[in-house]
Amino acid sequence: MKKQTVLISLAVLSAVSVFGIDFSISAGGGGLVEGLFTRYTLDARGKIVDIASVQRIDQFNYGGFVFIDATWLELGLGLQGGTYTLQEATSLKSGSSTISESSARHTGMETMLDLSLLGKYPFTLNTQLTIFPLAGLEYRIALWEYRDPEVGSRYDRTDGIRESDKNGNAYTLSAWNSLLVDIGAGLDIALSPGLFLRAELVYGFRLPTLFESDNLEKVKKMAGAPDPRLGGLTSGPTLKIALGCRLHRLPVLPVL
């Protein structure tokens, strides 16, 4: 058994050496800026009324994060907040007759706790530069949600007064938790044998939140529409800059 274990270990180390990969564990922290853009169209043809809506949200986020890197995996924890502008135009029709047309513009603020797990594959260009593609998942936990309506003062979106779910209850913050699929690339610049500067550019695609799914259910009820259609996408780029420290380095066998 010991002989087999030794042989397996030698095989793994030899493979790492052949492909020129230096396994190491690092940690660090830095800051980020992000743009997140929503473009939605809603079409609900119901027995009561037909609803057509176009929604546009432009959001700018900023924050800080820490990470642990194990060569092929990067685990991140961050805190970010931001502001957004929401523009929406809605039309209600009954048959060929227009009942009402309205438009609204709101601004808002939110703060999120961010957890990410990204796979990466590093390519060493020289003693100072390493590049790597990235792909993985990111989960954001809502901590605060506020909105500034076009008319009126700022309010907490969980107060149950201005906004409520399909059952008439106040929303909980978890309604705005979100899951993103991320792809991107990064660059490490060695400043010393144990210190490096890291830059990452990631593009994220956000899946629908519970808040959005609940709103679709409310449209079903209001319009008497069995199958309302929500089309569009929420996505955007994130730029991260961090300082990292190499904590552990696995010696690599000479190239075979």
Backbone as JSON, one array per atom type, in Angstrom:
{
  "sequence": "MKKQTVLISLAVLSAVSVFGIDFSISAGGGGLVEGLFTRYTLDARGKIVDIASVQRIDQFNYGGFVFIDATWLELGLGLQGGTYTLQEATSLKSGSSTISESSARHTGMETMLDLSLLGKYPFTLNTQLTIFPLAGLEYRIALWEYRDPEVGSRYDRTDGIRESDKNGNAYTLSAWNSLLVDIGAGLDIALSPGLFLRAELVYGFRLPTLFESDNLEKVKKMAGAPDPRLGGLTSGPTLKIALGCRLHRLPVLPVL",
  "N": [[0.82, -1.2, 0.0], [1.93, 1.22, 0.83], [3.87, 1.47, -1.14], [2.31, 1.83, -3.43], [1.11, 4.26, -2.82], [3.31, 5.99, -2.8], [4.12, 5.77, -5.49], [1.87, 6.87, -6.8], [1.96, 9.5, -5.82], [4.43, 10.36, -6.87], [3.77, 10.23, -9.56], [1.82, 12.25, -9.8], [3.3, 14.54, -9.07], [5.21, 14.48, -11.1], [3.6, 14.9, -13.34], [2.71, 17.49, -12.82], [5.14, 18.8, -13.02], [5.84, 18.32, -15.73], [3.91, 19.82, -17.11], [4.59, 22.29, -16.31], [3.54, 23.59, -14.01], [3.38, 25.28, -11.03], [2.51, 24.45, -7.93], [0.86, 26.31, -5.47], [-0.19, 28.02, -2.48], [-1.99, 30.89, -1.82], [-2.89, 34.13, -0.47], [-4.87, 37.12, -0.14], [-6.02, 40.53, -0.66], [-8.22, 43.18, -1.8], [-9.7, 45.73, -3.9], [-12.76, 46.43, -5.77], [-14.62, 47.3, -8.73], [-17.77, 47.55, -10.4], [-20.07, 47.09, -13.07], [-23.48, 46.56, -13.56], [-26.07, 45.43, -15.54], [-29.44, 45.5, -16.41], [-31.83, 44.37, -18.7], [-34.98, 44.04, -19.43], [-37.98, 42.63, -20.84], [-41.48, 42.4, -20.62], [-44.27, 40.44, -21.33], [-47.53, 39.89, -21.0], [-50.36, 38.28, -21.69], [-53.56, 38.3, -20.8], [-56.7, 37.09, -19.38], [-57.99, 39.07, -18.04], [-56.6, 41.51, -18.44], [-54.15, 42.83, -20.75], [-50.69, 43.07, -20.36], [-47.83, 44.94, -21.02], [-44.43, 45.54, -20.66], [-41.39, 47.36, -20.32], [-38.2, 47.27, -18.97], [-35.36, 48.84, -17.6], [-32.29, 48.74, -16.0], [-29.52, 50.3, -14.63], [-26.63, 49.76, -12.93], [-24.1, 50.63, -10.57], [-21.47, 49.32, -8.8], [-19.25, 49.02, -5.95], [-16.52, 47.97, -3.86], [-14.84, 45.86, -1.41], [-12.65, 42.99, -1.03], [-11.48, 39.73, 0.03], [-9.26, 36.97, -0.64], [-8.51, 33.46, -1.09], [-6.17, 31.48, -2.66], [-5.6, 28.51, -4.37], [-3.91, 27.65, -6.51], [-5.41, 26.24, -8.7], [-7.9, 26.9, -7.91], [-9.91, 29.58, -6.71], [-11.07, 31.11, -3.9], [-13.35, 33.46, -2.8], [-14.32, 36.23, -0.69], [-16.39, 38.92, -0.18], [-17.48, 42.36, 0.28], [-19.82, 44.47, -0.99], [-21.3, 47.45, -2.29], [-23.72, 49.65, -3.83], [-25.25, 51.91, -6.24], [-28.23, 52.36, -8.17], [-30.1, 52.99, -11.19], [-33.4, 52.85, -12.2], [-35.53, 52.46, -14.92], [-38.76, 52.33, -16.23], [-41.36, 51.39, -18.41], [-44.79, 50.95, -18.87], [-47.64, 49.36, -20.27], [-51.15, 48.96, -20.33], [-53.67, 47.01, -21.7], [-56.89, 46.27, -23.07], [-58.12, 44.07, -25.16], [-58.12, 45.73, -28.18], [-58.01, 48.2, -27.13], [-56.39, 50.76, -25.35], [-55.85, 50.91, -21.95], [-54.26, 52.18, -20.02], [-51.14, 53.99, -19.95], [-47.92, 54.19, -18.64], [-44.94, 55.56, -17.14], [-41.93, 55.3, -15.24], [-39.29, 56.38, -13.09], [-36.79, 55.41, -10.97], [-34.39, 55.51, -8.3], [-31.91, 53.7, -6.41], [-30.34, 51.92, -3.62], [-28.1, 49.37, -2.57], [-26.59, 46.79, -0.53], [-24.34, 44.11, -0.5], [-23.23, 40.87, 0.59], [-20.64, 38.93, -0.63], [-19.89, 35.82, -2.06], [-17.61, 33.72, -3.67], [-16.55, 31.14, -5.91], [-14.14, 30.16, -7.96], [-12.8, 28.46, -10.74], [-9.52, 28.09, -12.09], [-6.82, 28.3, -14.46], [-3.5, 28.52, -14.51], [-1.0, 30.11, -16.56], [2.35, 30.41, -16.89], [4.19, 33.07, -17.96], [6.67, 34.33, -17.72], [9.25, 34.92, -15.24], [7.97, 36.89, -13.84], [5.35, 37.32, -14.74], [2.11, 35.91, -14.8], [-0.68, 34.5, -16.35], [-4.22, 33.75, -16.36], [-7.18, 31.98, -17.23], [-10.59, 32.23, -16.04], [-13.44, 30.77, -14.42], [-16.61, 30.24, -12.94], [-18.79, 30.26, -10.02], [-20.81, 32.66, -8.29], [-22.21, 33.91, -5.35], [-24.52, 36.11, -3.99], [-25.48, 37.77, -1.08], [-28.09, 39.6, 0.14], [-27.88, 42.5, 2.15], [-28.76, 45.09, 2.74], [-31.46, 46.93, 1.37], [-32.6, 49.62, -0.33], [-34.79, 52.15, -1.66], [-35.25, 55.02, -3.71], [-37.96, 56.61, -4.61], [-39.57, 58.11, -7.52], [-41.4, 59.98, -6.71], [-41.7, 61.05, -3.44], [-40.06, 59.89, -0.38], [-36.96, 58.2, 0.53], [-37.08, 54.68, 1.13], [-37.13, 51.61, 3.06], [-37.0, 48.56, 1.48], [-38.0, 46.3, 2.62], [-39.97, 46.96, 4.37], [-42.65, 46.39, 4.1], [-44.65, 48.16, 3.5], [-44.52, 49.84, 1.16], [-43.82, 47.95, -0.74], [-44.76, 44.6, -1.41], [-45.07, 40.98, -1.27], [-46.52, 38.37, -3.4], [-48.47, 37.38, -1.73], [-49.15, 39.45, -0.16], [-47.44, 39.97, 1.92], [-44.59, 41.33, 3.7], [-41.47, 41.67, 2.01], [-38.59, 39.62, 2.55], [-35.06, 40.07, 3.04], [-33.75, 38.05, 1.68], [-35.05, 37.76, -0.7], [-33.72, 39.21, -2.57], [-31.3, 37.96, -2.84], [-28.77, 36.57, -4.94], [-27.57, 34.56, -7.69], [-24.71, 34.18, -9.68], [-23.15, 33.41, -12.78], [-19.85, 33.3, -13.65], [-17.31, 34.35, -15.93], [-13.96, 34.88, -17.09], [-10.72, 36.48, -16.92], [-7.37, 36.64, -15.57], [-4.44, 38.33, -14.21], [-1.28, 37.95, -12.79], [1.29, 39.78, -11.28], [4.49, 39.49, -10.31], [5.93, 40.92, -7.49], [7.85, 40.43, -5.67], [9.58, 37.48, -4.43], [7.59, 36.48, -2.68], [5.37, 38.11, -2.91], [2.69, 39.53, -4.78], [0.94, 41.34, -7.38], [-2.4, 41.36, -8.3], [-4.71, 41.33, -10.98], [-8.01, 41.13, -12.15], [-10.49, 40.56, -14.6], [-13.79, 40.06, -14.86], [-16.76, 38.72, -16.24], [-20.1, 38.65, -15.43], [-23.1, 36.69, -15.35], [-26.26, 37.07, -14.24], [-28.64, 35.07, -12.56], [-32.29, 34.88, -12.41], [-33.81, 36.49, -9.58], [-35.5, 35.69, -6.43], [-37.25, 37.75, -5.9], [-37.84, 38.73, -8.47], [-39.07, 36.48, -9.6], [-41.3, 36.29, -7.95], [-42.62, 38.66, -8.62], [-43.4, 38.04, -11.19], [-45.33, 36.13, -10.66], [-47.23, 37.77, -9.45], [-48.0, 39.31, -11.62], [-49.23, 37.36, -13.18], [-51.53, 36.86, -11.63], [-52.77, 39.39, -11.56], [-53.26, 40.02, -14.25], [-54.55, 37.8, -15.12], [-53.18, 35.98, -16.6], [-51.98, 33.01, -17.85], [-49.44, 32.33, -18.69], [-47.18, 34.39, -18.53], [-44.56, 36.14, -20.2], [-41.21, 36.71, -19.59], [-38.5, 38.31, -20.79], [-34.99, 38.78, -21.5], [-31.94, 39.94, -19.85], [-29.64, 40.04, -17.12], [-26.53, 41.29, -16.58], [-22.93, 41.91, -16.44], [-19.65, 43.56, -16.23], [-16.85, 43.05, -13.96], [-14.16, 44.55, -12.35], [-11.28, 43.68, -10.64], [-8.74, 44.49, -8.33], [-5.93, 43.48, -6.55], [-3.69, 42.8, -3.78], [-1.48, 40.2, -3.22], [-0.2, 37.46, -1.22], [2.15, 34.89, -1.18], [1.71, 31.93, 0.49], [2.39, 29.24, 0.76], [4.41, 26.93, -0.91], [4.72, 24.29, -3.17], [7.4, 22.2, -3.67], [8.69, 21.45, -6.91], [9.37, 18.72, -9.05], [12.24, 18.21, -11.22], [11.87, 18.84, -14.74], [10.74, 16.16, -16.71]],
  "CA": [[0.0, 0.0, 0.0], [2.83, 2.37, 0.88], [4.53, 1.56, -2.43], [1.35, 2.4, -4.36], [0.94, 5.67, -2.47], [4.51, 6.69, -3.26], [4.08, 5.82, -6.95], [0.83, 7.84, -7.19], [2.48, 10.84, -5.5], [5.46, 10.68, -7.86], [3.1, 10.45, -10.85], [1.18, 13.57, -9.75], [4.35, 15.55, -9.09], [5.82, 14.46, -12.42], [2.66, 15.54, -14.27], [2.77, 18.92, -12.54], [6.4, 19.28, -13.56], [5.8, 18.28, -17.19], [3.09, 20.91, -17.61], [5.15, 23.55, -15.85], [2.65, 24.22, -13.04], [3.96, 25.37, -9.69], [1.39, 24.51, -6.99], [1.09, 27.17, -4.32], [-1.34, 28.57, -1.78], [-1.8, 32.33, -1.63], [-4.03, 34.87, 0.08], [-4.71, 38.56, -0.34], [-7.24, 41.33, -0.63], [-8.17, 44.38, -2.63], [-10.94, 46.43, -4.18], [-13.43, 46.11, -7.03], [-15.69, 48.14, -9.28], [-18.61, 46.68, -11.22], [-21.27, 47.58, -13.72], [-24.46, 45.49, -13.72], [-27.09, 46.02, -16.4], [-30.64, 44.69, -16.62], [-32.69, 44.74, -19.83], [-36.1, 43.09, -19.39], [-39.27, 42.91, -21.47], [-42.54, 41.56, -20.08], [-45.46, 40.35, -22.18], [-48.53, 39.05, -20.33], [-51.67, 38.37, -22.34], [-54.44, 37.65, -19.84], [-58.15, 37.15, -19.52], [-58.44, 40.32, -17.44], [-55.94, 42.63, -19.11], [-52.83, 42.55, -21.34], [-49.65, 43.94, -19.79], [-46.54, 44.97, -21.71], [-43.55, 46.39, -19.88], [-39.96, 47.37, -20.64], [-37.46, 47.71, -17.79], [-33.92, 49.04, -17.79], [-31.61, 49.07, -14.74], [-28.07, 50.5, -14.73], [-26.13, 49.74, -11.55], [-22.65, 50.75, -10.37], [-21.09, 48.79, -7.49], [-17.85, 49.13, -5.53], [-16.35, 47.3, -2.58], [-13.57, 45.22, -1.12], [-12.73, 41.53, -0.95], [-10.29, 38.94, 0.34], [-9.29, 35.7, -1.38], [-7.53, 32.39, -0.89], [-5.9, 30.89, -3.97], [-4.9, 27.22, -4.34], [-3.44, 27.44, -7.88], [-6.49, 25.97, -9.66], [-9.16, 27.36, -7.32], [-9.87, 30.84, -5.97], [-12.24, 31.31, -3.04], [-13.4, 34.87, -2.46], [-15.33, 36.77, 0.21], [-16.36, 40.36, -0.36], [-18.59, 43.22, 0.67], [-19.96, 45.52, -2.0], [-22.53, 48.22, -2.32], [-23.81, 50.46, -5.02], [-26.46, 52.63, -6.56], [-28.76, 51.99, -9.48], [-31.2, 53.77, -11.76], [-34.39, 51.97, -12.83], [-36.51, 53.11, -15.78], [-39.76, 51.34, -16.6], [-42.54, 51.85, -19.15], [-45.81, 49.89, -18.81], [-48.88, 49.6, -21.01], [-52.25, 48.05, -20.03], [-54.64, 47.01, -22.79], [-58.0, 45.31, -23.08], [-58.38, 43.93, -26.59], [-57.35, 46.71, -28.95], [-58.12, 49.48, -26.43], [-55.38, 51.03, -24.32], [-56.43, 51.35, -20.68], [-53.34, 53.18, -19.46], [-49.71, 53.92, -20.24], [-47.2, 54.91, -17.58], [-43.49, 55.39, -17.08], [-41.4, 55.66, -13.93], [-37.83, 56.36, -12.94], [-36.42, 55.33, -9.56], [-33.0, 55.19, -7.97], [-31.87, 52.88, -5.22], [-29.05, 51.52, -3.06], [-28.08, 48.05, -1.96], [-25.31, 46.28, -0.04], [-24.32, 42.66, -0.64], [-22.1, 40.02, 0.95], [-20.35, 38.21, -1.86], [-19.1, 34.59, -1.95], [-17.31, 33.23, -5.01], [-15.66, 30.0, -6.09], [-13.75, 30.2, -9.36], [-11.72, 27.6, -11.21], [-8.56, 28.84, -12.91], [-5.69, 27.52, -14.96], [-2.44, 29.51, -14.71], [0.05, 29.96, -17.56], [3.48, 31.26, -16.52], [4.83, 33.66, -19.14], [8.08, 34.47, -17.33], [9.39, 34.91, -13.78], [7.17, 37.95, -13.23], [3.98, 37.38, -15.22], [1.28, 34.71, -14.92], [-2.06, 34.79, -16.75], [-5.1, 32.59, -16.1], [-8.63, 32.09, -17.45], [-11.41, 32.01, -14.84], [-14.86, 30.45, -14.59], [-17.16, 29.7, -11.7], [-20.06, 30.74, -9.5], [-20.77, 33.73, -7.29], [-23.5, 34.03, -4.66], [-24.6, 37.38, -3.29], [-26.48, 37.8, -0.01], [-28.53, 40.98, 0.36], [-27.8, 42.99, 3.52], [-29.62, 46.28, 2.79], [-32.12, 47.28, 0.12], [-33.34, 50.88, -0.21], [-35.2, 52.74, -2.94], [-35.67, 56.42, -3.76], [-38.95, 56.69, -5.68], [-39.64, 59.36, -8.26], [-42.15, 60.87, -5.82], [-41.64, 60.54, -2.08], [-38.75, 59.78, 0.25], [-36.31, 56.88, 0.53], [-37.7, 53.7, 2.04], [-36.59, 50.26, 3.18], [-37.85, 47.73, 0.64], [-38.55, 45.2, 3.4], [-40.87, 47.48, 5.41], [-43.98, 45.85, 3.89], [-45.62, 49.23, 3.25], [-44.5, 50.24, -0.26], [-43.69, 46.76, -1.58], [-45.15, 43.35, -0.74], [-45.02, 39.84, -2.17], [-47.79, 37.97, -4.01], [-49.43, 37.09, -0.66], [-49.37, 40.67, 0.61], [-46.51, 40.04, 3.04], [-43.35, 42.07, 3.47], [-40.34, 40.9, 1.49], [-37.38, 39.46, 3.35], [-33.87, 40.43, 2.25], [-33.34, 36.92, 0.84], [-35.69, 37.89, -2.01], [-32.76, 39.83, -3.48], [-30.1, 37.13, -3.0], [-28.62, 36.26, -6.36], [-26.52, 33.64, -8.14], [-24.13, 34.6, -10.95], [-22.17, 32.57, -13.47], [-18.76, 34.21, -14.02], [-16.18, 33.95, -16.78], [-13.05, 36.01, -17.22], [-9.29, 36.2, -16.96], [-6.61, 37.39, -14.58], [-3.0, 38.51, -14.41], [-0.46, 38.14, -11.59], [2.59, 40.4, -11.5], [5.32, 39.24, -9.13], [6.66, 42.08, -6.98], [8.97, 39.82, -4.96], [9.3, 36.04, -4.38], [6.4, 36.12, -1.91], [4.35, 39.13, -3.02], [2.28, 39.76, -6.17], [-0.2, 42.18, -7.68], [-3.35, 40.6, -9.12], [-5.81, 42.03, -11.65], [-8.97, 40.21, -12.76], [-11.65, 41.12, -15.27], [-14.77, 38.98, -14.89], [-18.1, 39.09, -16.71], [-21.07, 37.81, -14.73], [-24.48, 36.56, -15.83], [-27.06, 36.84, -13.05], [-29.9, 34.34, -12.7], [-33.41, 35.61, -11.8], [-33.93, 36.44, -8.12], [-36.83, 35.35, -5.91], [-38.07, 38.95, -6.07], [-38.32, 38.78, -9.86], [-40.0, 35.37, -9.79], [-42.53, 36.64, -7.24], [-43.3, 39.67, -9.42], [-44.03, 37.36, -12.32], [-46.54, 35.52, -10.13], [-48.2, 38.85, -9.24], [-48.52, 39.67, -12.95], [-50.17, 36.29, -13.54], [-52.78, 37.05, -10.9], [-53.39, 40.66, -11.91], [-53.7, 40.02, -15.64], [-55.23, 36.55, -15.47], [-52.35, 35.43, -17.67], [-51.41, 31.73, -17.41], [-48.04, 32.15, -19.08], [-46.5, 35.65, -18.87], [-43.2, 35.92, -20.69], [-40.2, 37.68, -19.2], [-37.3, 38.1, -21.58], [-33.91, 39.71, -21.22], [-30.73, 39.47, -19.19], [-28.88, 40.9, -16.21], [-25.12, 40.9, -16.67], [-22.01, 43.03, -16.41], [-18.24, 43.28, -15.92], [-16.27, 43.42, -12.67], [-12.7, 44.68, -12.34], [-10.73, 43.51, -9.3], [-7.3, 44.72, -8.15], [-5.61, 43.0, -5.21], [-2.32, 42.47, -3.42], [-1.48, 38.84, -2.69], [1.02, 36.94, -0.58], [2.3, 33.45, -1.32], [1.84, 31.35, 1.83], [2.98, 27.91, 0.72], [4.81, 26.54, -2.27], [5.09, 22.88, -3.25], [8.55, 22.0, -4.56], [8.38, 20.72, -8.14], [10.48, 17.9, -9.56], [12.76, 18.67, -12.5], [11.1, 18.42, -15.9], [11.17, 14.84, -17.18]],
  "C": [[0.86, 1.26, 0.0], [3.5, 2.59, -0.46], [3.6, 2.21, -3.44], [1.16, 3.89, -4.1], [2.11, 6.51, -2.97], [4.5, 6.85, -4.78], [3.06, 6.84, -7.46], [1.32, 9.27, -6.95], [3.52, 11.28, -6.51], [4.83, 10.98, -9.21], [2.47, 11.84, -10.9], [2.22, 14.67, -9.85], [5.02, 15.63, -10.45], [4.92, 15.15, -13.44], [2.67, 17.04, -14.09], [4.02, 19.52, -13.15], [6.38, 19.36, -15.08], [5.03, 19.47, -17.74], [3.53, 22.27, -17.08], [4.29, 24.28, -14.83], [3.29, 24.15, -11.67], [2.81, 25.51, -8.7], [1.76, 25.37, -5.8], [-0.24, 27.59, -3.71], [-1.05, 30.03, -1.45], [-3.06, 32.93, -1.0], [-3.79, 36.36, -0.13], [-6.04, 39.27, -0.27], [-7.08, 42.57, -1.47], [-9.54, 44.99, -2.81], [-11.5, 46.05, -5.54], [-14.38, 47.22, -7.43], [-16.46, 47.27, -10.27], [-19.73, 47.48, -11.87], [-22.21, 46.4, -13.94], [-25.68, 46.08, -14.43], [-28.23, 45.04, -16.65], [-31.44, 45.26, -17.8], [-33.79, 43.68, -19.92], [-37.27, 43.58, -20.23], [-40.28, 41.9, -20.92], [-43.74, 41.62, -21.02], [-46.43, 39.36, -21.53], [-49.89, 39.28, -20.99], [-52.65, 37.57, -21.49], [-55.91, 37.78, -20.16], [-58.71, 38.46, -18.98], [-57.9, 41.52, -18.2], [-54.63, 42.13, -19.72], [-51.83, 43.56, -20.79], [-48.37, 43.8, -20.62], [-45.64, 45.96, -20.98], [-42.11, 46.25, -20.36], [-39.22, 47.96, -19.45], [-35.97, 47.77, -18.08], [-33.32, 49.48, -16.45], [-30.11, 49.17, -15.01], [-27.53, 50.66, -13.31], [-24.61, 49.84, -11.53], [-22.34, 50.33, -8.94], [-19.61, 49.0, -7.22], [-17.71, 48.43, -4.18], [-14.96, 46.73, -2.41], [-13.75, 43.73, -0.96], [-11.4, 40.95, -0.47], [-10.39, 37.62, -0.41], [-8.24, 34.74, -0.86], [-7.4, 31.67, -2.22], [-5.1, 29.6, -3.79], [-4.56, 26.78, -5.76], [-4.58, 27.25, -8.88], [-7.86, 26.43, -9.14], [-8.93, 28.69, -6.59], [-11.18, 31.0, -5.21], [-12.23, 32.75, -2.56], [-14.54, 35.21, -1.51], [-15.26, 38.28, 0.13], [-17.59, 41.06, 0.18], [-18.67, 44.34, -0.35], [-21.31, 46.2, -1.9], [-22.56, 49.07, -3.57], [-25.14, 51.15, -5.17], [-26.93, 52.2, -7.95], [-29.86, 52.96, -9.88], [-32.11, 52.81, -12.51], [-35.36, 52.83, -13.65], [-37.48, 52.05, -16.31], [-40.93, 52.01, -17.33], [-43.52, 50.69, -19.24], [-47.06, 50.31, -19.55], [-49.91, 48.53, -20.64], [-53.29, 48.16, -21.14], [-55.73, 45.97, -22.55], [-58.46, 45.19, -24.53], [-57.49, 44.9, -27.35], [-57.36, 48.09, -28.28], [-57.05, 49.61, -25.35], [-56.06, 51.58, -23.08], [-55.56, 52.44, -20.06], [-51.92, 52.92, -19.94], [-48.98, 54.74, -19.18], [-45.7, 54.66, -17.7], [-43.01, 55.87, -15.72], [-39.88, 55.58, -13.94], [-37.51, 56.4, -11.45], [-34.9, 55.18, -9.45], [-33.01, 54.37, -6.68], [-30.45, 52.56, -4.78], [-29.18, 50.12, -2.5], [-26.67, 47.7, -1.51], [-25.4, 44.77, -0.01], [-23.06, 42.05, -0.03], [-21.89, 39.06, -0.2], [-19.46, 37.0, -1.59], [-18.85, 34.06, -3.35], [-16.36, 32.04, -4.96], [-15.38, 29.89, -7.58], [-12.64, 29.2, -9.65], [-10.81, 28.39, -12.12], [-7.43, 27.92, -13.37], [-4.56, 28.48, -15.33], [-1.45, 29.1, -15.81], [1.16, 30.94, -17.2], [4.17, 31.74, -17.79], [6.32, 33.85, -18.91], [8.12, 34.53, -15.8], [8.49, 35.93, -13.09], [5.69, 37.89, -13.59], [3.32, 36.0, -15.32], [-0.13, 35.13, -15.32], [-2.92, 33.54, -16.5], [-6.54, 32.91, -16.5], [-9.37, 31.71, -16.18], [-12.82, 31.62, -15.22], [-15.39, 29.87, -13.29], [-18.47, 30.35, -11.31], [-19.84, 31.78, -8.41], [-22.16, 33.86, -6.67], [-23.49, 35.3, -3.82], [-25.77, 37.37, -2.3], [-26.82, 39.25, 0.3], [-28.48, 41.34, 1.84], [-28.67, 44.22, 3.74], [-30.2, 46.53, 1.41], [-32.98, 48.54, 0.35], [-33.7, 51.4, -1.6], [-35.62, 54.19, -2.73], [-36.66, 56.55, -4.91], [-38.94, 58.06, -6.35], [-40.39, 60.42, -7.45], [-42.13, 60.26, -4.41], [-40.21, 60.39, -1.58], [-38.22, 58.34, 0.2], [-36.99, 55.96, 1.53], [-36.96, 52.37, 2.0], [-37.54, 49.32, 2.43], [-38.42, 46.52, 1.38], [-39.55, 45.69, 4.46], [-42.3, 46.98, 5.26], [-45.04, 46.88, 3.59], [-45.67, 49.57, 1.76], [-44.44, 49.03, -1.2], [-44.07, 45.53, -0.77], [-45.16, 42.22, -1.76], [-46.42, 39.47, -2.66], [-48.87, 37.66, -2.98], [-49.72, 38.3, 0.21], [-48.46, 40.82, 1.8], [-45.27, 40.85, 2.67], [-42.29, 41.14, 2.91], [-39.27, 40.75, 2.57], [-36.19, 39.76, 2.44], [-33.45, 39.31, 1.31], [-33.99, 36.96, -0.54], [-34.74, 38.48, -3.04], [-31.42, 39.09, -3.52], [-29.99, 36.7, -4.46], [-27.44, 35.33, -6.62], [-26.04, 34.1, -9.52], [-23.19, 33.53, -11.48], [-21.11, 33.51, -14.04], [-17.77, 33.56, -14.97], [-15.25, 35.15, -16.92], [-11.6, 35.56, -17.28], [-8.59, 37.07, -15.93], [-5.13, 37.44, -14.91], [-2.34, 38.72, -13.06], [0.88, 38.73, -11.99], [3.41, 40.24, -10.23], [6.09, 40.5, -8.74], [7.92, 41.65, -6.21], [8.68, 38.32, -4.93], [8.01, 35.67, -3.64], [5.23, 37.07, -2.07], [3.99, 39.35, -4.49], [1.07, 40.69, -6.24], [-1.12, 41.42, -8.62], [-4.43, 41.51, -9.7], [-6.7, 41.0, -12.33], [-10.09, 41.01, -13.42], [-12.62, 39.97, -15.5], [-16.1, 39.52, -15.4], [-19.09, 38.1, -16.12], [-22.45, 37.85, -15.35], [-25.35, 36.17, -14.63], [-28.35, 36.1, -13.37], [-31.03, 35.13, -12.04], [-33.45, 35.42, -10.29], [-35.34, 36.0, -7.72], [-37.78, 36.54, -6.05], [-38.65, 39.02, -7.48], [-39.32, 37.66, -10.15], [-41.34, 35.66, -9.13], [-43.32, 37.69, -8.01], [-44.0, 39.07, -10.63], [-45.33, 36.68, -11.88], [-47.63, 36.57, -9.89], [-48.82, 39.29, -10.57], [-49.53, 38.63, -13.42], [-51.54, 36.53, -12.92], [-53.51, 38.31, -11.37], [-53.98, 40.64, -13.32], [-54.57, 38.81, -15.98], [-54.52, 35.86, -16.6], [-51.7, 34.14, -17.21], [-49.92, 31.6, -17.68], [-47.39, 33.48, -19.49], [-45.04, 35.39, -19.24], [-42.28, 37.07, -20.3], [-38.92, 37.37, -19.97], [-36.23, 39.11, -21.22], [-32.81, 39.09, -20.37], [-30.23, 40.52, -18.21], [-27.44, 40.42, -16.21], [-24.24, 42.14, -16.6], [-20.61, 42.65, -16.0], [-17.84, 43.74, -14.52], [-14.75, 43.46, -12.81], [-12.22, 44.61, -10.9], [-9.22, 43.75, -9.33], [-6.95, 44.33, -6.72], [-4.1, 42.82, -5.04], [-2.34, 41.11, -2.75], [-0.15, 38.44, -2.11], [1.05, 35.42, -0.72], [2.62, 32.83, 0.05], [2.59, 30.02, 1.83], [3.28, 27.55, -0.72], [5.28, 25.09, -2.26], [6.28, 22.73, -4.18], [8.18, 21.11, -5.75], [9.6, 19.95, -8.61], [11.01, 18.47, -10.86], [11.93, 18.11, -13.65], [11.66, 17.11, -16.44], [11.41, 14.86, -18.69]]
}
